[in-house]
């Protein structure tokens, strides 16, 4: 405090000094004499991610209501209660939005596979159990996003290239053990195949039927566990 006034100088972080000009803080309350650019930067990143989440959820609602073929940036912006310019700031094109949906869908699965693959002593059974849970517990909004991506890939096959790479990586991981490669890959394909049949609207199972299949797939993974 200088001359009865709070010291409003900003302590900058070297990685974010370019936004220091945004902080002209004056008359700060007690306990908040200093603002750090790094703190504001993290807040901006968090706010930006919340907005992207809002946009993704809005896109899922548009796909569910109007169908994947009628997904437009204008409809998504209206559903998210954003201006089109606000949406374009985060996703500058429809393809960018679809890529954002795919990245979101793959994020947790890729993290799951990478984390388990890098851990010592993790068996194929453990990996498969986690993947089965991810398949069967896919939230409804993410299921709708996946349906939209499948439809969009008919016009732009390159859109789902990251998903193809993810599946190939998991398939390769499950083939490392010569003794369990075939049964492990078969279980993986069965779980994935069921999800795609449901996403494409070719099969509709009751909750009881899905739970029974899930239990059976998990029982098969137990046979892969080392004695």
Residue frames relative to the residue before (quaternion, step in Angstrom):
aa qw qx qy qz dx dy dz
X 1.0000 0.0000 0.0000 0.0000 0.00 0.00 0.00
X 0.0709 -0.8019 0.5931 0.0065 3.56 -0.87 0.96
X 0.8561 -0.0055 -0.0147 0.5166 3.56 -0.80 1.06
X 0.7104 -0.4576 0.2607 0.4669 3.56 1.03 0.80
X 0.6559 0.4699 -0.3165 0.4989 3.57 1.28 -0.03
X 0.5265 -0.6162 0.4774 0.3395 3.56 -1.12 0.63
X 0.4587 -0.6582 0.5224 0.2889 3.54 -1.08 0.75
X 0.1528 -0.8388 0.5206 0.0448 3.57 -0.42 1.24
X 0.3383 0.7482 -0.5125 0.2512 3.56 1.17 0.34
X 0.3363 -0.7430 0.5507 0.1777 3.54 -1.12 0.74
X 0.2602 -0.7408 0.5979 0.1613 3.54 -0.84 0.97
X 0.2126 -0.8246 0.5152 0.0970 3.56 -0.44 1.17
X 0.3557 -0.6721 0.6057 0.2342 3.48 -1.33 0.47
X 0.5552 -0.6525 0.3862 0.3418 3.63 -0.80 0.92
X 0.6769 0.5024 -0.3065 0.4420 3.58 1.05 -0.67
X 0.7883 0.2907 -0.1434 0.5230 3.56 1.20 -0.40
X 0.2802 0.7974 -0.4995 0.1904 3.58 1.16 0.42
X 0.5762 0.6109 -0.3768 0.3909 3.58 1.18 -0.43
X 0.7205 0.3841 -0.2727 0.5089 3.62 1.14 -0.26
X 0.3245 0.7721 -0.4913 0.2391 3.55 1.25 0.29
X 0.6147 0.5753 -0.3460 0.4140 3.57 1.09 -0.68
X 0.5835 0.5975 -0.3732 0.4040 3.57 1.21 -0.38
X 0.7297 0.4260 -0.2234 0.4859 3.55 1.19 -0.51
X 0.1230 0.7458 -0.6402 0.1375 3.55 -0.26 1.27
X 0.0279 0.8616 -0.5037 0.0555 3.54 0.49 1.24
X 0.0394 0.7886 -0.6115 0.0521 3.54 -0.92 0.96
X 0.8317 0.1805 -0.1445 0.5048 3.55 -1.26 0.50
X 0.1746 0.8049 -0.5457 0.1548 3.56 0.83 0.94
X 0.5174 -0.6466 0.4560 0.3260 3.60 -1.03 0.70
X 0.6716 -0.4820 0.3550 0.4366 3.60 -1.20 0.36
X 0.7713 0.3198 -0.2568 0.4866 3.54 -1.00 0.83
X 0.7413 0.3141 -0.2049 0.5567 3.57 1.27 -0.21
X 0.1671 0.8366 -0.5048 0.1316 3.55 0.99 0.86
X 0.7739 0.2400 -0.1369 0.5699 3.53 1.15 -0.52
X 0.1615 -0.7338 0.6491 0.1191 3.51 -1.12 0.73
X 0.2156 -0.7576 0.5943 0.1627 3.57 -1.02 0.64
X 0.5194 -0.6366 0.4742 0.3163 3.53 -0.97 0.86
X 0.6150 0.5676 -0.3503 0.4206 3.56 1.05 -0.74
X 0.6412 0.5198 -0.3226 0.4633 3.58 1.00 -0.80
X 0.6692 0.4871 -0.2966 0.4763 3.56 0.93 -0.89
X 0.6145 0.5503 -0.3410 0.4507 3.56 1.04 -0.79
X 0.6676 0.4903 -0.3055 0.4697 3.60 0.89 -0.91
X 0.6278 0.5291 -0.3353 0.4620 3.58 1.04 -0.75
X 0.6482 0.5181 -0.3136 0.4616 3.58 1.01 -0.84
X 0.6397 0.5199 -0.3230 0.4649 3.56 1.00 -0.84
X 0.6578 0.5086 -0.3069 0.4631 3.58 0.94 -0.90
X 0.6574 0.5049 -0.3094 0.4660 3.57 0.94 -0.88
X 0.6412 0.5288 -0.3200 0.4547 3.56 1.01 -0.83
X 0.6641 0.4943 -0.3057 0.4703 3.59 0.97 -0.84
X 0.6173 0.5329 -0.3451 0.4646 3.59 1.05 -0.69
X 0.6472 0.5073 -0.3173 0.4725 3.58 1.02 -0.78
X 0.6467 0.5100 -0.3247 0.4650 3.59 0.97 -0.80
X 0.6201 0.5298 -0.3372 0.4702 3.57 1.06 -0.74
X 0.6344 0.5349 -0.3099 0.4641 3.55 1.00 -0.89
X 0.6590 0.5020 -0.3023 0.4715 3.58 1.00 -0.83
X 0.6534 0.5131 -0.3209 0.4548 3.59 0.94 -0.84
X 0.6466 0.5040 -0.3181 0.4762 3.58 0.97 -0.83
X 0.6350 0.5236 -0.3238 0.4666 3.58 1.01 -0.81
X 0.6365 0.5243 -0.3287 0.4603 3.59 0.98 -0.82
X 0.6376 0.5230 -0.3252 0.4628 3.58 1.00 -0.82
X 0.6520 0.5150 -0.3166 0.4576 3.59 0.98 -0.81
X 0.6430 0.5108 -0.3226 0.4707 3.58 1.01 -0.79
X 0.6460 0.5162 -0.3190 0.4632 3.59 0.95 -0.87
X 0.6695 0.5011 -0.3004 0.4587 3.58 0.93 -0.91
X 0.7191 0.4605 -0.2510 0.4559 3.58 0.95 -0.89
X 0.8301 0.2530 -0.0832 0.4899 3.56 0.80 -1.07
X 0.5308 -0.6057 0.4266 0.4116 3.58 1.22 -0.37
X 0.6193 -0.5896 0.3771 0.3558 3.55 -1.11 0.72
X 0.6455 0.5512 -0.3236 0.4182 3.58 1.05 -0.71
X 0.7198 0.4109 -0.2360 0.5073 3.58 1.24 -0.37
X 0.3753 0.7174 -0.4977 0.3111 3.57 1.21 0.44
X 0.0747 0.7805 -0.6159 0.0764 3.58 -0.75 1.08
X 0.6109 -0.5576 0.4129 0.3814 3.55 -1.21 0.48
X 0.6158 0.5575 -0.3476 0.4349 3.58 1.05 -0.73
X 0.6740 0.4893 -0.2950 0.4683 3.58 0.93 -0.89
X 0.6519 0.5111 -0.3174 0.4616 3.57 0.99 -0.83
X 0.6395 0.5246 -0.3269 0.4571 3.59 0.96 -0.86
X 0.6640 0.4997 -0.3050 0.4652 3.58 0.94 -0.88
X 0.6626 0.5065 -0.3038 0.4605 3.58 0.96 -0.87
X 0.7080 0.4387 -0.2495 0.4940 3.58 1.08 -0.75
X 0.3726 -0.7392 0.4707 0.3053 3.58 1.34 -0.12
X 0.4868 0.6114 -0.4547 0.4272 3.53 0.94 1.04
X 0.5108 -0.5695 0.5151 0.3866 3.54 -1.25 0.28
X 0.6103 -0.5432 0.4018 0.4135 3.57 -1.16 0.41
X 0.6155 0.5498 -0.3407 0.4502 3.57 1.09 -0.70
X 0.6366 0.5283 -0.3228 0.4599 3.56 1.05 -0.77
X 0.6499 0.4962 -0.3126 0.4835 3.57 1.05 -0.75
X 0.6682 0.5198 -0.3019 0.4384 3.58 0.93 -0.94
X 0.5534 0.6016 -0.3946 0.4196 3.59 1.16 -0.49
X 0.7425 0.3858 -0.2058 0.5076 3.57 1.03 -0.83
X 0.7860 0.0753 -0.0147 0.6134 3.57 1.04 -0.83
X 0.2355 -0.8494 0.4576 0.1168 3.60 0.02 1.29
X 0.7897 0.1196 -0.0946 0.5942 3.62 1.23 -0.08
X 0.6614 -0.4886 0.3772 0.4261 3.55 -1.29 0.21
X 0.6355 0.5235 -0.3302 0.4615 3.58 1.00 -0.79
X 0.6349 0.5245 -0.3291 0.4620 3.58 1.02 -0.79
X 0.6332 0.5202 -0.3256 0.4716 3.58 1.05 -0.76
X 0.6651 0.4959 -0.3030 0.4689 3.58 0.91 -0.90
X 0.6321 0.5162 -0.3264 0.4770 3.57 1.05 -0.74
X 0.6264 0.5350 -0.3263 0.4636 3.56 1.10 -0.73
X 0.6240 0.5267 -0.3328 0.4715 3.58 1.05 -0.75
X 0.6723 0.4995 -0.2971 0.4585 3.57 0.92 -0.93
X 0.6379 0.5266 -0.3282 0.4562 3.58 0.94 -0.85
X 0.6391 0.5215 -0.3193 0.4666 3.56 1.02 -0.81
X 0.6696 0.5047 -0.3018 0.4537 3.59 0.92 -0.90
X 0.7226 0.4500 -0.2473 0.4629 3.57 0.99 -0.83
X 0.5147 0.6992 -0.4044 0.2873 3.56 1.15 -0.60
X 0.7260 0.4297 -0.2533 0.4733 3.58 0.72 -1.04
X 0.6620 0.5084 -0.3133 0.4529 3.57 0.94 -0.86
X 0.6570 0.5010 -0.3146 0.4673 3.58 0.94 -0.86
X 0.6469 0.5149 -0.3172 0.4646 3.57 1.00 -0.81
X 0.6282 0.5408 -0.3210 0.4580 3.55 1.06 -0.80
X 0.6925 0.4733 -0.2754 0.4696 3.57 0.83 -1.01
X 0.6679 0.5021 -0.3078 0.4550 3.59 0.88 -0.93
X 0.6661 0.5170 -0.3069 0.4415 3.56 0.95 -0.88
X 0.6990 0.4550 -0.2725 0.4798 3.56 0.92 -0.90
X 0.6467 0.5370 -0.3244 0.4338 3.58 1.01 -0.80
X 0.7041 0.4654 -0.2666 0.4653 3.57 1.06 -0.75
X 0.5984 0.5692 -0.3633 0.4313 3.59 1.24 -0.34
X 0.4622 -0.6881 0.4866 0.2758 3.55 -1.00 0.82
X 0.8333 0.2559 -0.1785 0.4565 3.54 -1.11 0.72
X 0.4743 0.6573 -0.4592 0.3634 3.60 1.21 0.25
X 0.2976 -0.7889 0.5180 0.1438 3.56 -0.67 1.12
X 0.6558 -0.4764 0.4003 0.4274 3.53 -1.33 0.19
X 0.6062 0.5718 -0.3512 0.4268 3.58 1.07 -0.73
X 0.6563 0.5055 -0.3068 0.4686 3.59 0.96 -0.87
X 0.6595 0.5046 -0.3034 0.4674 3.57 0.93 -0.92
X 0.6776 0.4970 -0.2968 0.4536 3.59 0.88 -0.92
X 0.6254 0.5364 -0.3434 0.4508 3.59 0.97 -0.78
X 0.6628 0.4978 -0.3004 0.4719 3.57 0.99 -0.84
X 0.6639 0.4996 -0.3023 0.4671 3.59 0.99 -0.82
X 0.6233 0.5282 -0.3366 0.4681 3.59 1.03 -0.75
X 0.6425 0.5131 -0.3194 0.4711 3.58 0.96 -0.86
X 0.6519 0.5166 -0.3171 0.4556 3.59 0.96 -0.87
X 0.6511 0.5156 -0.3120 0.4614 3.60 1.01 -0.79
X 0.7603 0.4135 -0.2144 0.4528 3.55 0.73 -1.08
X 0.7215 0.4120 -0.2422 0.5009 3.60 1.19 -0.46
X 0.2947 0.7740 -0.5145 0.2222 3.59 1.20 0.33
X 0.4411 -0.7105 0.4752 0.2738 3.63 -0.65 1.07
X 0.6418 -0.5671 0.3594 0.3706 3.55 -1.14 0.65
X 0.6641 0.5013 -0.3290 0.4465 3.61 0.90 -0.82
X 0.6593 0.4856 -0.3129 0.4812 3.60 1.05 -0.69
X 0.5886 0.5562 -0.3622 0.4615 3.58 1.13 -0.59
X 0.6562 0.4993 -0.3030 0.4778 3.57 1.01 -0.84
X 0.6127 0.5386 -0.3450 0.4642 3.59 1.03 -0.77
X 0.6559 0.5168 -0.3099 0.4547 3.57 0.94 -0.91
X 0.6288 0.5274 -0.3346 0.4631 3.59 1.00 -0.76
X 0.6525 0.5157 -0.3097 0.4609 3.57 0.99 -0.83
X 0.6595 0.5099 -0.3051 0.4605 3.57 1.00 -0.81
X 0.6216 0.5317 -0.3413 0.4631 3.57 1.02 -0.76
X 0.6649 0.4973 -0.3007 0.4692 3.57 0.95 -0.89
X 0.6812 0.4959 -0.2921 0.4525 3.59 0.92 -0.91
X 0.6200 0.5741 -0.3481 0.4059 3.59 1.07 -0.66
X 0.5279 0.6214 -0.4159 0.4028 3.59 1.22 -0.32
X 0.7187 0.3998 -0.2307 0.5199 3.57 1.11 -0.71
X 0.7966 0.1365 -0.0500 0.5868 3.57 1.12 -0.67
X 0.1959 -0.8336 0.5061 0.1025 3.61 0.23 1.27
X 0.6106 0.5767 -0.3559 0.4098 3.59 1.10 -0.63
X 0.5068 0.6805 -0.4048 0.3410 3.55 1.23 -0.44
X 0.7720 0.3576 -0.1865 0.4913 3.58 0.96 -0.85
X 0.2712 0.7895 -0.5080 0.2124 3.60 1.21 0.39
X 0.6498 0.5055 -0.3472 0.4491 3.67 0.89 -0.74
X 0.6324 0.5206 -0.3349 0.4657 3.59 1.06 -0.71
X 0.6241 0.5347 -0.3311 0.4636 3.56 1.04 -0.79
X 0.6561 0.5103 -0.3067 0.4638 3.57 0.96 -0.87
X 0.6342 0.5304 -0.3250 0.4592 3.57 1.04 -0.80
X 0.6715 0.4932 -0.3003 0.4644 3.58 0.86 -0.96
X 0.6523 0.5148 -0.3162 0.4578 3.58 0.95 -0.85
X 0.6409 0.5267 -0.3233 0.4553 3.59 1.04 -0.78
X 0.6591 0.4898 -0.3080 0.4804 3.59 0.96 -0.85
X 0.6412 0.5323 -0.3209 0.4500 3.57 0.95 -0.90
X 0.6570 0.5003 -0.3019 0.4764 3.57 1.01 -0.85
X 0.6324 0.5406 -0.3264 0.4486 3.58 0.99 -0.86
X 0.7016 0.4636 -0.2659 0.4713 3.58 0.95 -0.87
X 0.6653 0.4988 -0.3059 0.4637 3.58 1.25 -0.14
X 0.4420 0.7256 -0.4398 0.2912 3.58 1.26 0.03
X 0.7125 0.3891 -0.2446 0.5303 3.57 1.09 -0.69
X 0.3904 -0.7514 0.4830 0.2230 3.57 -0.54 1.15
X 0.6732 0.5178 -0.3028 0.4323 3.59 1.08 -0.64
X 0.7952 0.2804 -0.1450 0.5177 3.60 1.09 -0.60
X 0.3693 0.7786 -0.4621 0.2094 3.60 1.25 -0.08
X 0.7215 0.4593 -0.2743 0.4396 3.60 0.68 -1.05
X 0.7008 0.4322 -0.3063 0.4777 3.67 0.73 -0.84
X 0.6317 0.5339 -0.3436 0.4448 3.61 1.00 -0.74
X 0.6792 0.4782 -0.2891 0.4758 3.57 0.90 -0.89
X 0.6210 0.5455 -0.3427 0.4465 3.59 1.05 -0.71
X 0.6446 0.5083 -0.3154 0.4760 3.59 0.98 -0.84
X 0.6391 0.5291 -0.3153 0.4607 3.58 0.97 -0.89
X 0.6874 0.4804 -0.2826 0.4656 3.58 0.87 -0.95
X 0.6233 0.5393 -0.3412 0.4519 3.59 1.06 -0.70
X 0.6725 0.4908 -0.2950 0.4688 3.58 0.92 -0.91
X 0.6775 0.4818 -0.2857 0.4768 3.56 0.92 -0.93
X 0.6445 0.5440 -0.3218 0.4302 3.57 0.98 -0.85
X 0.6315 0.5281 -0.3305 0.4617 3.57 1.00 -0.80
X 0.6552 0.5180 -0.3206 0.4468 3.57 0.92 -0.89
X 0.6826 0.4828 -0.2987 0.4601 3.59 0.92 -0.85
X 0.6064 0.5378 -0.3602 0.4618 3.60 1.04 -0.65
X 0.6694 0.4820 -0.2952 0.4821 3.57 1.01 -0.80
X 0.6543 0.5200 -0.3166 0.4487 3.59 0.95 -0.86
X 0.7008 0.4527 -0.2589 0.4867 3.57 1.06 -0.76
X 0.4776 -0.6947 0.4224 0.3330 3.57 1.27 -0.07
X 0.4658 0.6956 -0.4310 0.3368 3.57 1.22 0.41
X 0.7876 0.1409 -0.0707 0.5957 3.57 1.25 -0.30
X 0.0458 -0.7839 0.6191 0.0061 3.54 -0.98 0.89
X 0.0899 -0.8180 0.5681 0.0029 3.56 -0.46 1.24
X 0.4922 -0.6168 0.5158 0.3335 3.53 -1.20 0.50
X 0.6654 -0.4890 0.3699 0.4258 3.56 -1.25 0.30
X 0.6436 0.5280 -0.3201 0.4523 3.57 0.99 -0.84
X 0.6592 0.5055 -0.3083 0.4635 3.59 0.97 -0.84
X 0.6522 0.5078 -0.3171 0.4649 3.58 0.96 -0.85
X 0.6585 0.5149 -0.3114 0.4520 3.57 0.94 -0.86
X 0.6452 0.5193 -0.3205 0.4597 3.57 1.02 -0.79
X 0.6544 0.4940 -0.3101 0.4811 3.59 0.96 -0.83
X 0.6267 0.5387 -0.3312 0.4553 3.56 0.99 -0.80
X 0.6625 0.4998 -0.3067 0.4661 3.58 0.90 -0.91
X 0.6609 0.5104 -0.3160 0.4503 3.57 0.96 -0.84
X 0.6409 0.5162 -0.3291 0.4631 3.60 0.94 -0.83
X 0.6688 0.4935 -0.3026 0.4665 3.57 0.97 -0.82
X 0.6223 0.5263 -0.3501 0.4617 3.58 1.06 -0.64
X 0.6258 0.5327 -0.3329 0.4623 3.57 1.11 -0.66
X 0.6296 0.5337 -0.3445 0.4473 3.59 1.06 -0.68
X 0.5924 0.5844 -0.3693 0.4137 3.59 1.11 -0.62
X 0.6254 0.5480 -0.3352 0.4429 3.56 1.14 -0.61
X 0.6301 0.5359 -0.3321 0.4533 3.57 1.26 -0.35
X 0.5525 0.6356 -0.3914 0.3709 3.56 1.20 -0.51
X 0.5081 -0.6519 0.4624 0.3210 3.60 -0.96 0.82
X 0.4953 -0.6685 0.4705 0.2941 3.56 -1.02 0.80
